[in-house]
């Protein structure tokens, strides 16, 4: 029996439907009769021919228990439906140990729900990391305002704050002062002993890494995909572009990430899939520090992307592992590095919501994903942007406006754009900064400073590229109008420095190479 993800919503969508379908297909191939439990008519998992039996019912404890009592399944898969079935795993596990549950002769396949709960429980997970001597950002838990202030004094600002046990980074924020923290505690979330707030050190100037790994009953662990995010740590992983294989991580960093992945997977006794997220804080050109952010003993949103990039159906393989096979028996014991550069980009729904801001942050906004494949990162990124509905321009006028912390990266970006033939516009502060460095840039009014301003120029079709990285509530408010105008008039907009650098690589590549189509069948010789 496979538990689906229920209704599609931000943070939990079609990628879990993909995993559930593959679990059903693989189980059928292994000789099992399959039962799908899901209540979403939009998904392939609820098609009449995906499984032998379909229960079109809500994925709730009561409904699932009723189905178990009728069907008496050999095993139940909870890893593939996202947070919805994951929250049911421990209550199901406890029920299966009762008299009624024992009579059903059913069990939860793969990773134990106890391990799943430990990974979700911040305090228990921190204990494990301490035992393994694995570094994580300074963090704490607050059950009221006084505790939150005390934790913030120990860690320092800025902080990433979020409610516990949430999906898609909902209500997650970066706070930079006591005033913002108190406002968050009082207004943004309902804090209680049962629903504490998690506070983490914000790792500025860091690269985030996603890892999907497969684990069997013997403790063998294989890295399926080690992905480097394009956007910096602090942008929700669901909204960040990422690439496989990585393009800037050192061999030492990758070695540490792989070692920690195996240690954590074995400590949690994972069987099937696990997704882990790391951050690499660059200290200087040579040195960096790796931190673990979180571990999820389940399928993640990157499973379809990784499967297509490496040519291995990892959800099917995970299903076999949960049913008792080993990685040795499946003949998958080494990490596969893709021959092509694969880039995953988020599809964001801003155009459908009048007045929404396109600025990315720790709360997930994306409603889908696309993939670009090429032998060169620049072309792969260009293809992914095009597929996501953004594209990158190859000529015209670029508008630049960054916060003071990002200005040190701006000279390189501005010089690259001029070398590519772009003319530059900037607001007064950014314009003065670049002019002092010898960059030819034209100054333009902010929206509240007069006319014609940058919003007027965007609406008049005089700007082809926007790079805007605000910080602080006033800057967010001042610049929201220009980001909205860019969205309405289809002007590609990048709100992080790493995203801007990736866009420039894409522009450079498009100057040299044509975009070519290549099928997955050709790449993987299927």
C-alpha positions in Angstrom: 0.0 0.0 0.0 1.4 3.4 -1.1 0.3 6.6 0.6 0.1 9.6 -1.7 0.5 13.3 -1.0 -3.1 14.4 -1.1 -3.9 17.8 -2.7 -1.2 19.6 -4.6 0.0 22.7 -2.7 3.1 24.8 -2.5 5.8 22.8 -0.9 4.3 19.4 -1.9 3.4 18.7 -5.4 3.8 16.6 -8.5 7.3 15.2 -7.6 5.7 13.0 -4.9 3.1 11.8 -7.4 6.1 10.7 -9.6 7.6 8.8 -6.7 4.3 7.1 -5.8 3.8 6.0 -9.4 7.3 4.5 -9.6 6.7 2.7 -6.3 3.6 1.2 -7.8 5.2 0.2 -11.1 8.2 -1.4 -9.3 6.0 -3.2 -6.8 4.0 -4.7 -9.7 7.2 -5.8 -11.4 8.2 -7.5 -8.2 5.0 -9.5 -8.1 3.0 -7.5 -5.6 -0.6 -6.4 -5.9 -0.6 -2.6 -5.4 -2.9 -0.3 -3.5 -2.8 3.5 -4.0 -4.3 5.8 -1.4 -4.7 9.4 -2.6 -7.4 12.0 -3.0 -6.1 14.2 -5.9 -7.8 13.8 -9.3 -4.9 15.8 -11.0 -2.3 13.1 -10.3 -1.1 10.1 -12.3 -1.1 8.0 -9.2 -5.0 8.2 -9.1 -5.3 7.0 -12.7 -7.3 3.8 -12.9 -4.5 1.8 -14.4 -1.6 2.9 -12.2 -2.3 0.5 -9.4 -4.3 -2.6 -8.9 -6.6 -0.9 -6.3 -7.2 2.8 -5.9 -8.7 4.3 -2.7 -9.7 7.8 -3.6 -9.8 8.9 0.0 -8.3 11.6 2.2 -4.8 10.7 3.4 -5.8 10.9 7.1 -5.1 8.4 9.9 -8.7 7.3 10.2 -9.1 6.6 6.5 -5.8 4.8 6.2 -6.6 2.6 9.2 -9.9 1.7 7.7 -8.2 0.7 4.5 -5.6 -1.4 6.3 -8.3 -3.3 8.2 -10.0 -4.1 5.0 -7.0 -4.9 2.8 -4.4 -6.3 5.3 -1.4 -5.1 3.1 1.9 -6.8 3.5 3.7 -3.4 3.7 2.9 0.3 3.7 5.1 2.9 2.0 5.0 6.3 3.6 8.3 7.8 2.2 7.0 8.9 -1.2 4.1 11.2 -0.5 5.8 14.1 1.2 4.9 15.5 4.6 1.3 14.3 4.6 1.9 10.5 5.0 5.1 11.2 6.9 3.1 12.8 9.7 1.0 9.6 9.8 4.0 7.2 10.0 4.4 7.3 13.8 0.7 6.9 14.7 0.4 4.1 12.1 3.5 2.4 13.6 2.1 2.6 17.1 -1.3 1.3 15.9 0.3 -1.6 14.1 1.8 -2.7 17.5 -1.7 -2.9 19.1 -3.9 -5.9 19.1 -5.9 -4.8 16.1 -2.8 -3.8 14.2 -1.0 -7.1 14.9 -4.0 -8.9 13.5 -3.5 -7.1 10.2 0.0 -8.5 9.7 1.1 -5.2 8.1 4.3 -3.2 8.6 5.7 0.1 7.4 8.4 -0.6 4.8 11.8 1.1 4.8 13.0 3.6 7.4 11.4 3.2 10.8 8.9 5.9 11.8 11.0 6.3 15.0 13.9 7.5 12.8 11.7 9.7 10.8 10.4 11.3 14.0 14.0 11.8 15.3 15.0 13.6 12.1 12.0 15.9 12.4 12.6 16.6 16.1 15.2 19.4 16.3 16.4 18.5 19.8 16.8 14.8 19.1 18.5 15.4 15.7 21.0 17.8 17.3 21.9 15.0 19.8 22.7 12.7 16.9 24.8 15.3 15.2 26.7 15.9 18.4 27.4 12.2 18.7 28.7 12.0 15.1 30.7 15.2 15.6 28.9 16.9 12.6 28.8 20.7 12.5 25.4 22.5 12.3 24.6 26.2 12.5 24.1 27.6 16.0 20.4 27.0 16.8 17.8 27.0 19.5 14.1 26.4 20.2 11.7 29.0 21.7 8.3 28.3 23.2 7.6 31.9 24.1 9.0 35.5 23.5 11.4 35.4 26.4 13.0 32.2 25.2 13.3 33.6 21.7 15.1 36.7 22.9 17.5 34.5 25.1 18.3 32.2 22.1 18.9 35.3 19.9 21.4 36.7 22.4 23.3 33.4 22.3 23.4 33.1 18.5 23.3 36.7 17.3 21.6 38.3 14.3 20.7 37.7 11.5 18.5 34.6 12.3 16.4 32.2 10.3 13.2 31.7 12.2 10.4 29.3 11.4 7.7 27.2 13.1 8.5 23.6 13.7 6.9 20.8 11.6 5.9 23.0 8.6 5.9 22.3 4.9 7.7 24.3 2.2 9.3 26.8 4.7 5.9 28.3 5.4 6.1 31.3 7.7 9.9 31.1 7.6 11.7 34.5 7.8 15.2 36.0 8.1 15.1 38.5 11.0 17.9 41.0 11.6 17.0 42.7 14.9 15.2 42.3 18.2 12.3 44.4 16.9 11.8 42.1 13.9 12.1 39.0 16.1 9.4 40.2 18.6 7.1 41.2 15.7 7.6 37.7 14.2 6.8 36.0 17.5 3.8 38.1 18.2 2.3 38.3 14.7 3.6 35.7 12.2 3.2 32.5 14.2 1.3 31.1 17.1 3.9 29.9 19.5 3.1 27.3 22.1 4.8 24.5 24.0 3.5 22.1 21.4 4.5 24.3 18.4 7.8 25.9 19.3 9.7 28.3 16.9 13.1 27.2 15.6 15.9 29.8 15.5 19.0 29.2 13.4 22.2 31.1 12.7 21.9 32.6 9.2 24.9 31.6 7.2 25.6 34.6 4.9 27.9 34.2 1.8 27.1 30.4 1.8 26.4 27.9 -1.0 23.7 25.4 -0.3 24.0 21.7 -1.3 21.2 19.1 -1.8 22.0 15.4 -1.5 19.7 12.5 -2.5 21.1 9.2 -1.3 19.9 5.5 -1.3 20.4 3.2 1.6 19.8 -0.5 2.1 19.2 -2.9 5.0 22.9 -3.7 5.3 23.9 0.0 5.8 25.3 0.4 2.3 24.8 4.1 1.1 25.1 5.4 -2.4 25.0 9.1 -3.4 22.4 9.4 -6.1 22.9 13.1 -6.7 25.0 15.9 -5.1 23.5 19.2 -6.3 24.9 22.7 -5.9 22.4 25.5 -5.5 22.7 28.6 -7.7 20.9 30.9 -5.2 22.6 31.4 -1.8 21.7 29.7 1.5 18.6 31.5 2.8 16.6 31.0 -0.4 14.3 28.1 0.1 15.7 25.0 -1.7 12.4 24.6 -3.6 12.8 28.1 -5.2 16.5 27.8 -5.9 18.0 26.7 -9.2 20.6 23.9 -8.7 23.0 22.0 -10.9 24.3 18.4 -11.1 27.2 17.9 -11.2 28.4 20.8 -9.0 30.4 23.5 -10.7 32.3 25.3 -7.9 32.5 22.9 -4.9 36.0 21.8 -3.9 36.9 18.1 -3.8 37.4 18.5 0.0 33.9 19.9 0.4 32.3 17.1 -1.6 34.3 14.5 0.4 33.0 15.9 3.7 29.4 16.1 2.5 29.5 12.5 1.3 31.0 11.2 4.5 28.5 13.1 6.7 25.6 11.8 4.4 26.7 8.2 5.1 27.2 8.7 8.8 23.7 10.3 9.2 22.0 7.7 7.0 23.5 4.8 9.0 22.8 6.4 12.3 19.1 6.8 11.4 19.0 3.3 10.0 17.6 4.6 6.7 16.3 2.1 4.2 15.2 3.7 0.9 15.7 7.4 0.3 17.1 10.2 2.3 17.5 13.9 1.4 20.0 16.1 3.2 20.8 19.8 2.9 24.1 21.3 3.6 25.6 24.8 3.6 29.2 25.7 2.7 30.3 29.0 4.2 33.3 30.4 2.3 35.8 31.9 4.7 38.3 33.0 2.0 39.5 31.8 -1.4 41.0 28.7 0.0 39.0 27.8 3.1 35.4 27.0 3.7 33.3 25.4 6.4 30.5 22.8 5.8 27.3 22.7 8.0 24.4 20.3 8.0 21.1 22.1 7.7 18.6 19.2 7.8 18.0 15.6 7.0 14.7 14.1 5.6 14.5 10.3 5.5 12.1 10.4 2.6 11.8 11.2 -1.1 12.4 14.8 -1.9 11.3 17.2 -4.6 14.6 16.6 -6.4 14.1 12.8 -7.0 12.6 13.2 -10.6 15.4 15.7 -11.5 18.2 13.4 -10.2 16.7 10.4 -11.8 16.6 12.0 -15.3 20.1 13.5 -14.8 21.8 10.3 -13.9 19.6 7.9 -15.9 18.6 5.8 -12.9 15.0 5.6 -11.6 15.9 6.1 -7.9 12.3 6.0 -6.6 12.0 2.5 -8.2 15.3 1.4 -6.7 14.3 2.8 -3.3 11.1 0.7 -3.5 13.2 -2.4 -4.1 15.4 -1.6 -1.1 12.3 -1.1 1.1 11.1 -4.5 0.0 14.3 -6.2 1.1 16.8 -6.1 -1.7 20.3 -4.7 -1.3 22.2 -2.2 -3.5 24.7 -5.0 -4.3 21.9 -7.2 -5.7 20.5 -4.2 -7.7 24.1 -3.6 -9.0 24.1 0.1 -7.9 27.0 0.6 -5.5 28.8 3.7 -6.9 27.8 7.3 -7.4 27.1 8.1 -11.1 28.3 11.5 -12.4 26.2 12.7 -15.3 28.0 13.3 -18.6 25.9 16.4 -19.2 25.4 19.4 -17.0 21.8 19.3 -15.7 20.2 22.5 -14.2 16.9 22.5 -12.3 15.0 25.8 -12.2 11.9 26.6 -10.2 8.7 27.7 -12.0 7.2 30.6 -10.0 3.5 31.6 -10.1 3.9 35.4 -9.7 2.2 36.3 -12.9 -1.0 34.7 -11.7 -1.2 36.7 -8.5 -1.5 40.5 -9.2 0.5 42.6 -6.8 2.9 39.7 -5.7 6.6 40.4 -5.2 9.1 38.4 -7.1 11.7 38.5 -4.4 12.9 35.1 -3.3 13.3 34.2 0.4 13.2 31.3 2.9 9.4 30.7 2.3 8.8 28.5 -0.7 6.8 30.0 -3.6 7.5 27.7 -6.6 4.7 25.6 -8.1 6.8 23.5 -10.4 10.3 22.7 -11.9 12.0 22.5 -15.2 15.3 21.0 -16.3 18.0 22.2 -18.8 20.5 19.8 -20.1 23.7 20.7 -22.0 27.4 20.0 -22.0 28.1 23.5 -20.8 26.6 25.1 -17.6 25.8 28.4 -19.3 23.7 26.8 -22.0 22.0 24.4 -19.5 21.1 27.4 -17.3 19.9 29.4 -20.3 17.6 26.4 -21.3 16.2 26.1 -17.8 15.4 29.8 -17.7 13.8 29.6 -21.1 11.7 26.6 -20.0 10.7 28.4 -16.8 9.3 31.3 -18.8 12.1 33.7 -18.1 14.9 33.5 -20.6 18.0 35.7 -20.6 18.6 38.6 -23.0 21.7 38.7 -25.1 21.8 42.5 -25.6 20.2 45.8 -24.5 20.1 47.8 -21.3 20.7 46.3 -17.8 19.4 48.0 -14.6 21.5 47.4 -11.4 20.5 48.2 -7.9 22.0 46.3 -5.0 22.3 46.6 -1.2 25.5 47.7 0.4 26.6 44.2 1.3 26.4 43.1 -2.3 28.1 46.1 -3.9 31.6 44.4 -3.6 30.4 41.8 -6.1 28.9 44.3 -8.5 32.1 45.5 -10.3 32.7 42.1 -11.8 29.0 41.8 -12.9 28.9 45.3 -14.4 32.2 44.8 -16.3 31.0 41.5 -17.7 27.7 43.2 -18.9 29.6 46.0 -20.6 32.0 43.5 -22.3 28.9 41.7 -23.6 27.6 45.0 -25.1 25.0 46.0 -22.5 24.4 49.6 -21.5 24.0 50.1 -17.7 21.4 52.0 -15.6 21.6 52.2 -11.9 20.0 54.1 -9.0 22.0 56.9 -7.5 24.0 55.0 -4.8 24.9 52.1 -7.1 25.7 54.5 -9.9 28.1 56.5 -7.8 29.8 53.3 -6.6 30.3 52.0 -10.1 31.3 55.4 -11.6 34.1 55.7 -8.9 35.4 52.3 -10.2 35.5 53.6 -13.8 32.3 51.8 -15.0 30.2 53.8 -17.5 26.7 53.8 -16.0 23.7 56.1 -16.4 21.9 57.2 -13.2 18.1 56.9 -13.0 15.5 57.9 -10.4 14.0 55.5 -7.9 10.2 55.3 -8.1 9.6 57.9 -5.3 12.4 60.3 -6.5 10.7 61.7 -9.6 10.0 61.1 -13.3 11.0 59.5 -15.5 12.0 56.8 -13.0 13.1 53.2 -13.4 9.6 51.9 -13.4 8.7 54.2 -16.3 11.7 53.0 -18.3 10.8 49.3 -17.7 7.2 49.9 -18.8 8.4 51.8 -21.9 10.5 48.7 -22.9 13.8 50.5 -22.4 15.2 47.9 -20.0 16.0 44.2 -20.9 17.6 42.9 -17.7 17.1 43.8 -14.0 19.5 42.9 -11.2 18.0 44.0 -7.9 19.1 42.7 -4.4 17.4 44.8 -1.7 17.9 44.3 2.0 15.8 45.7 4.9 12.1 46.5 4.9 12.4 50.0 3.4 14.4 48.8 0.4 12.0 45.9 -0.1 9.2 48.4 -0.2 11.0 50.9 -2.5 12.0 48.3 -5.0 8.8 46.2 -5.1 7.3 48.4 -7.8 10.1 48.0 -10.2 10.2 44.2 -9.7 6.4 44.1 -10.3 6.8 46.2 -13.5 9.6 43.8 -14.7 7.2 40.9 -14.1 4.3 42.5 -16.0 6.5 43.4 -19.0 8.5 40.1 -19.0 11.9 41.6 -18.2 14.1 38.9 -16.7 14.9 39.8 -13.1 17.5 38.3 -10.7 17.3 39.1 -7.0 20.6 37.4 -5.9 24.2 37.9 -6.8 24.8 34.2 -7.6 21.7 34.1 -9.8 23.0 37.2 -11.6 26.4 35.6 -12.2 24.7 32.4 -13.5 22.6 34.6 -15.9 25.8 36.2 -17.2 27.4 32.8 -17.8 24.2 31.9 -19.8 24.5 35.1 -21.9 28.1 34.4 -22.6 27.3 30.8 -23.7 24.5 32.0 -25.9 26.9 34.3 -27.7 29.0 31.3 -28.7 26.6 28.3 -28.9 23.2 27.7 -30.3 20.6 26.0 -28.1 20.2 22.4 -29.2 17.6 19.9 -28.2 18.8 16.5 -26.9 16.6 13.7 -25.5 17.2 11.8 -22.3 17.1 8.6 -24.4 20.1 9.9 -26.4 22.0 10.9 -23.3 21.5 7.7 -21.4 21.6 5.4 -24.5 18.1 4.0 -23.6 
